[in-house]
Amino acid sequence: MCEEVPILIFKRWKKLENDFYKPKLGTFDLSKVPDIYYSIRYDILHSKKMVEANKDLCLELFDCSQRLAAFVIPAEYGLDDQERSCTGLAVRKNSSY
């Protein structure tokens, strides 16, 4: 399996950083937490050289993003059964199924 080119890893993470934190507003976009979590998981599995070179940082990012994702991901489609049902129905209505 080939590893991702380092410049592509950098660009992917730079975009995530820019999308996640807005310095002018001083705010974070929590909808990006799953993207961060899935990206660090992907890199741990597929970009072993990059991870080994930055092992402590990668493990800390994985741990933090995993903890945040545990709260954010389940709420992506609603906070209760009714909200999740409405979201599911809206997705189904707009899909080609």
C-alpha positions as CSV (number, residue, x, y, z in Angstrom):
1,M,0.0,0.0,0.0
2,C,1.4,3.4,-1.0
3,E,1.5,6.3,1.5
4,E,0.0,9.6,0.8
5,V,2.4,12.3,-0.5
6,P,3.5,14.6,2.3
7,I,2.3,17.7,0.6
8,L,-1.2,16.3,0.2
9,I,-1.2,15.4,3.9
10,F,-0.2,19.0,4.7
11,K,-2.8,20.5,2.4
12,R,-5.6,18.3,3.8
13,W,-4.7,19.2,7.4
14,K,-4.3,22.9,6.6
15,K,-7.8,22.9,5.1
16,L,-9.1,21.2,8.2
17,E,-7.4,23.7,10.5
18,N,-8.8,26.6,8.4
19,D,-12.3,25.1,8.4
20,F,-12.3,24.2,12.1
21,Y,-11.0,27.4,13.7
22,K,-12.0,31.0,12.6
23,P,-9.4,33.3,14.3
24,K,-11.3,36.5,13.3
25,L,-14.4,35.3,15.1
26,G,-12.5,33.3,17.8
27,T,-14.8,30.4,17.2
28,F,-14.6,26.7,16.4
29,D,-16.8,24.8,14.0
30,L,-17.7,21.6,15.8
31,S,-19.2,20.1,12.7
32,K,-15.6,19.6,11.6
33,V,-14.8,17.3,14.6
34,P,-15.7,14.1,12.7
35,D,-13.5,15.2,9.8
36,I,-10.6,15.7,12.2
37,Y,-11.2,12.4,13.9
38,Y,-11.6,10.4,10.7
39,S,-8.5,12.1,9.2
40,I,-6.2,11.3,12.1
41,R,-7.6,7.7,12.1
42,Y,-6.8,7.5,8.4
43,D,-3.3,8.8,8.9
44,I,-2.6,6.4,11.7
45,L,-3.6,3.5,9.5
46,H,-2.2,4.7,6.1
47,S,0.5,7.3,6.7
48,K,2.8,5.4,9.0
49,K,6.0,7.4,8.2
50,M,4.3,10.7,9.0
51,V,2.8,9.3,12.2
52,E,6.1,7.9,13.4
53,A,7.8,11.2,12.8
54,N,5.1,13.0,14.9
55,K,4.0,10.1,17.2
56,D,3.2,12.1,20.4
57,L,1.3,14.8,18.5
58,C,-0.7,12.3,16.5
59,L,-1.6,10.2,19.5
60,E,-2.7,13.4,21.4
61,L,-4.8,14.6,18.5
62,F,-6.3,11.1,18.1
63,D,-7.2,11.0,21.8
64,C,-8.7,14.5,21.9
65,S,-10.6,14.1,18.6
66,Q,-11.9,10.7,19.7
67,R,-13.3,12.2,22.9
68,L,-14.9,15.1,21.1
69,A,-16.3,12.8,18.4
70,A,-17.9,10.6,21.0
71,F,-20.2,13.5,21.8
72,V,-20.5,15.2,18.4
73,I,-21.0,12.3,16.0
74,P,-24.1,10.8,17.7
75,A,-25.7,14.2,17.6
76,E,-25.0,14.9,13.9
77,Y,-28.5,13.8,12.9
78,G,-30.4,15.1,15.9
79,L,-30.4,15.1,19.6
80,D,-33.4,12.9,20.2
81,D,-35.4,10.2,18.3
82,Q,-37.8,12.6,16.8
83,E,-35.1,14.9,15.4
84,R,-33.2,11.9,14.0
85,S,-36.4,10.5,12.4
86,C,-37.1,13.9,10.8
87,T,-33.6,14.1,9.4
88,G,-33.8,10.5,8.1
89,L,-37.1,11.2,6.4
90,A,-35.7,14.3,4.8
91,V,-32.7,12.5,3.6
92,R,-34.8,9.7,2.2
93,K,-37.2,12.1,0.5
94,N,-34.2,13.8,-1.2
95,S,-32.4,10.7,-2.2
96,S,-32.9,8.5,-5.3
97,Y,-33.9,5.4,-3.3
